[in-house]
Amino acid sequence: MDRLVSKISESEMMRRGRAIEQARAANNRQGYVHHPELEAVNERCIRGEIDMAGLDRRMIAAIRAGR
């Protein structure tokens, strides 16, 4: 079950956003483009709706499903 992060600071949102953007850029350089569903999950993590463990679980599940 995901741990909901009810309130995160602006600086934490920025840190998460930078981390996700760096990962996205690395994937794009390798020719991979995220499925829209995964982009929505990224945004939920940035906003603090899910934690990084929840993000990881969703990414792994999507990769296994071929997205």
URCORWO-V662789 format. One record per run of one state. SS is the DSSP state (H for helix, E for strand, L for the rest). FROM is the first residue (numbers start at 1). TO is the last residue. If there is no record, write none. Layout:
# URCORWO-V662789
ss: [SS SS]
from: [FROM FROM]
to: [TO TO]
This chain:
# URCORWO-V662789
ss: [L H L H L H L]
from: [1 10 30 36 48 52 65]
to: [9 29 35 47 51 64 67]
